[in-house]
């Protein structure tokens, strides 16, 4: 992902939209891979088409491509590796192309997000082949040439990173000291992956989502399509595999998708977990739902699948109508904030939740809803109309039109969600503050962030300059700061007081309720989103 961002910046310049281009391309590629998987798995083009639409309108994919994290890229490489594995199963002699393609996808996934890039596909493949008593497939699937491809792609960067970042001093234990620190291999493989999984990573600057919530959030990431999930997983025949019953190929497809989703969800059920860790399970679930929707269209009006579809449509309408009325109530009853009001003044503060990826959204309060009137009205219209049209169409046996109504509903909802994020952005971003001080900045001026770098990281991005950090030697920068060649960017209260009283002009980014004690006059330059820029010069 970061190489893609660097290439995008080289082509388009260091713009915020350019940072998202690699994720946008990866998302489109994921949709194409899933769309291509449908005909292979279910012998149905509509199954792949529906699965692609489900992911395209998935709130989980939407929200986690607005944050610069590589999990949608993990979904892409994992989906591609599973497609190539499935193709190889249908070949009398598995081709070298599928084997090398599988290995390349796994290697690229390791480069994208570490060891899960190889753990997930291997676990899925081994469990599937074991249940089908087909372990001999591995011997026929060109293991040595595929291993070579994997090593050629995955290993060089890791070796280069290890050589460039060796251990320094006399590193011991897990907590570094200045000049005594483990190198890349320990930090990346042990601390960031093994210890993170075991909840022993240092520093412990993260939280974990409760297990039931982690599973329950699948309903949010795949709404409203999650309503079809229990029917979609019905064709899974794990018991038949355990009883050594030879399953037809289309039945094996359901089992593969079920194993795929289960491996991801069960793996993270025993570790620390963030909300977005479930994303790699979305493509197989989308494919199962897409496969079931495609089958539903083919049955007669009185078939059990059609009856189930109508019952699901009733449930979706009840949920949609409830959500529509709630959104409309909030939109109509909330008081619109006065022009120029700072949204942060209407929010509650829950800093204990900020270690979660969506923790800041828990700050939303009833009195803040007035700032989101248009998104709420659009949500009310979309949920009410979309689920109603789907209900009517399914009772009229116009299944495809009903599905398209749900797609349209989600498109409108996601547009509303985007509008809401734009309104909420001053709370998350420091772009407004950067724009305010950019005309004042001169060579030799110092920009400093009070607290953790992550809270004000966009300041450095939009100003295109390095920032210093006050009392923020923590989180992602903590470990690297102990290397001898780390930049000296961290201030404590004593060094910052000297800097503030010196000849340089200081621009200090700080949250309004965390203003440090300053040794001299302070002048407010700008305020936005519960943050402000103060300076030691007017």
Secondary structure, DSSP 4 states (H G I P E B T S, - for coil): -HHHHHHHHHHH-S-HHHHHHHHHHHHHHHHHHHHHHHHHHHS-HHHHHHHHHHHHT-HHHHHTTSS--THHHHHHHHHHHHHHHHHHHTSSS--HHHHHHHHHHHHHHHHHHTTHHHHHHHHHHHHHHHHTT-THHHHHS-HHHHHHHHHHHHHHHHHHHHHHT--BSS--SSS-BTTBB--HHIIIIIIIIIIHHTT--SS-------HHHHHHHHHHHTTTGGGGHHHHTTT--HHHHHTTPPPPHHHHHHHHHHHHHHHHHHHHHTS---GGGGGGGHHHHHHHHHHHHHHHHHS-TTSHHHHHHHHHHHHHHHHHHHHHHHHHHHHHHSPPPPTT--GGGGS---GGGTTSTTGGGGG--GGGGGGGHHHHHHHHHHHHHHHHHHHHHHHTT-HHHHHHHHHHHHHHHHHHHHHHHHHHHHHH--HHHHHHHHTT--TT-EEEEES-GGGGHHHHHHHTS--EEES---HHHHTGGGSTTS---EE-HHHHHHHHHSSS-EEEEEEGGGPPP-SS--EEEEEETTEEEEES--
